[in-house]
C-alpha cells in the first residue's frame, strides 16, 4: 500500500466509526508510524509502506476504533507548547487548563518582582504538566506537586526528568494539601469536577480509559474542592504564610456561582475573581487570601 491510499483508507475507517476529526486523526496516526510531518504525508503520496509499517498502522487504528484516546496510543501530548509523556495512569492534559497556567505564571512573576522566591503548590498534578510548565516559565520558583495516586506521580517523574526540572519540582504523594512541607504563595489546583450524573454522557475515550480518580467530583462535582477548602481552613499556617497568598482553581461549566459561595463560606475575607476561557466559559476561580492576622 502507498501512503496516499493508506491515508484515505484510515480516514474512511475512522469516519465510519464516527470518530470526530477523522482526517486529522488519520494524519496523526500515519505520521506517527512513519515518523513524518503532516506536510511530508502530502508531499510523498507514492511512498510505499513496508509490511511492518502497515501492520503497526493497523494495530494503532484498531486501538483507536476501540476508543482508546490518541494521546495514550502515541504516548505523548502537547500542553502549553510543551510535549509531555502520557499514559493511562494519568489524565490527559486539556487545552482549557492552559488558562490556569497563564494566571499562575502572571502571579508568580509579580511575586518574584517583590524580591522573594515564589513557592507554588500544584495540587492534583497528574502527569505533572501544570507543575512543569510553571517550573519552566518561572525558573526561580520552588514548585511542589501533590497527587494521591502513586502511579500518576510515576508519569510526572518521567516528565520532570524529560524537561530537566527534577531539582525544582518536588513530587509528593498524598491527599491534596496534606503532603506540603511548607507554606506556599500560590496554590494551583485542577481537581476532579465531573458530577456523578455526568459520567454516563462522557465519551468512551474518557469514561473507559482515563482514570476515574482524576475525574469524579461527587454528586455536584465539588467534593474535592470542599475537602481542600477544609484543609486550608483547618491548617492555615501549613499551607499559607504570613504574606498574602493566592488560590487558582479550575472549575467546570456552570460551577462559578457555587464555588464562589464556597469560598465565601470558608474565607469571608478573600477577594474572588472568575476568569473566562476563550469560549466565554468561567474556567478559573482566582482567590486572593491574606492571613487573618492581618485584619
N, C-alpha and C positions, 0 to 999 in steps of 0.2 A: 504494500500500500504506500502511496506517496502522501506527502504532508498535506497538500490541499484536500485530498479525498478524506484523510483522517480527520481534519478539522471540521469538514462538513458533516461527516458521519457522527462524530461525537456531539456536535451541536444539535443535530436532529434527535439523537438518542436522549439527550438531556431535556430537550424541549418536549418530547413526547411524555417524559416523566413529570412534566410541569415544574421543572426546576427553573426558578427565576434567573434572568440574565444568562440564558443557556450559552449564547455565543461567547460571552466573556468568560464563563466558567470553562468552556472548551479550550479557549486560548490559554488560560492559566494552567490547566492540566497538561495540555500538549507541550506548552513551553517548559513546564517543569520536567517532563520526561526527556525532552531533547536538549534542555539547557539553553533555550533560545528566548530572545525577547519577542514581544508582540510584533515588532517590525520585522524581525527575522522570519517569523512564521509566514508572512505575506510576501517576502522577497525571495523565498526559496520554495515555492509551492510544489516543485517537481522533485524535491529531495525525497529519497526513499527511506522508509523506516526499516530498521533491522528487525529481525524476528524478536529479539529481546526487547527492543523498544516498543514494538506492537503489543507484546504480552504485558509489559509493565503498564502501558496505557490502558489496556483492557481491565487490569486489576484496579487501577485508580478510578476508572469510570464505574466499575461495579460498586466500589465503596461509596462513590457519590450517589449512585442510584439507591443505595441503602440509607441515604440521607445523612451520612457522616459529613460533618462540616468540612469545607475545603481547607480551612486553616489547619485542622488536625491531619488531614491527608497529606498536606505539604510539609507540615511540621514547623511552620512559621507564619507570622502575620506582621503587618506594619501598623504601628501606633505612634502618633506624634512624630512622624517622619523617621522612625527608628524600627529596625527589623528585630523581632523577638522570636525566640524559640517558643513553641506552644504544643502541648498535647492534652489529652483528655483529663489530666489531673488538675487542670486549671481552666477557669473561664476564659473565653476568647475576648480580648480587649475590644471595646466598641468605640467607634469614632466619636460618639457623643461625650465620652469620658475625657476626651482631649480638652474640653472646656474646663474641667476640674483641674487639669494640669496647668492650663494657662493662668487661671486665677491664683493657683498656689505659687507659680513662678513669679507673678507680679507681687504677691505678698512677700515672698522670700527676698526678692530684690530690694523692696522698700525697707525691710527689717535690717538687711545686711548693710544698707546705706547708713544706718544709725550706728554702725561701728560694733555690732555684736554678731557672733556666729549664730546662724539660724538653726534651730533644731526642729525637725519636721517628723511627724508620725504618719505613715501611710497604713491605715487600718483596714485589714482585709485585702492584703496586697495581691493575692493570687499569683500570677506568673511574674509579678514584680514590675509590670510595665509602668505604672504610675511612679513608683519609688525610683526606678532607674531613670526615667525621663526627668524627674526632678533633680536627681544627682548630677546628670549631665548638664542640665541648664543652670544649676546652682552649685558650682564646684566647691564653694566654701561652706556649704551647708552640711549638717550631720543628719542622716536620714535613718529612721527606724521603720522597719516594715514588718507588721504583725499579720499572722494568719492562724486560724485554728487548725488548718489542715497541714499536717507534715508533708504530704505528697505535693501539695501546691507549692510549698516552700522549696521543695527539691527543684521544681521548674524555675522558681525565682532565682535559686542559686546558680543554675546553668546560665541564666540571662545576666546575672551580676558578673559572672566570670567573663562572659562573652563581651560585655561592654566595659570591662575594666573598672568597676565601681565596688568591688567586694570590700575594699578597705573603708568605704564611706557609707555603704548601705548595710545596716545590721539587721539580719533576718531573725525574727523572734517568734517562736511558736507559742500560741496561747489564745485565749478568748479576748478579742477586741483590744482594750487598753491594758489589760492585766499584765502583759509581759514588759511594758515600758519601764526602763530603768531610771528615767529622769524626767524632769519637767520639759515640756516642748512649747514652741511658739506657735506652731500650726499643726492642727490635726486635719488630715485629708482622708476621707472615707467614701468608698463606693461599696456600700453594704448591700446585701440581698434586699430587694424591694418588690419582688413579684408576689402578688396576692395568691392565696391558695386557689381561689376560684378562677384565676387566670391561667393556671398551668395547662388546662385542657386545650386552651387556644394557642399555646405556644407551638412553633413549628417543630416537626420531628427532629430537626437538627439540634435544636436547643433542648427539647424535652427528653430525648433519648440518649444524648451524647454528652452534654455539658453537665458539670457537677451540680446536683440539686442543692447541695450545701451552700453554693455561691449564689443561688437564685432565690430560694424560698424565704419569703419575708413574713410568713404567717397570714392570719385572716385578712388583715388590712395592708399587709406588706411592710409594716413598720416595726416588727418585733425587735430586730437587731438594732435599729435606731434608738428605740426606747431603752434597750439594755445598755447601749453605750452612753446615753444621757444619764442613766442611773449611775454608771461607773464614774462619770465625770463629776456628778454632784456629790457622790459618796467619798471620792478620793481626790478632791480638788488639787491638793498640793502635789500629788504623784504625777499629774498629767499636765498641769498648767503652772507656770512660775509666777513670780511676783510682778512681772511686766505684762502688758496687755497681750492677749493671745487670740487666735482665730480658729474657727472650725469651718471647713469647707466640706459640704455633704452633697453627693449626687442623689437625686430623687427621681421617682418615676412620674409619668404624666399624670397630672391632677392631684399630686400629693403635696403641693406647695402650701396650701392653707392649713392642713392638719399638722404638717411638720413645723410650720411657724408657730402654731398653737402649742405644740410640744416643747419647743424651745422656750417660749414664754413661761410655760409651767415650771420648767426646770431652772431657767436662768432669766429672771424677770428684768435684770439689769442689762441684758445683752442687746446689741444692735443687730438687726436682721435685714438682709437683702436677698431677694430672689433674682437669680440671673437666668435669662432665657437663652436657649441654643439658637442656631441659625433657623430652625424651623418654628421659632416662636414659642417653644415649649419650655416652661420653667424647669430647669435641669439641675441647677446648683443652688444650694442654700449657703449663703455666706454669713457667718455669725461672728460678731466682734465681742470678745469676752475680756473683762477685767476682773481680777481677784476682788472679792467683796471687801477686802481690807482697804481698798482704795476709795470706798464710799464714806 
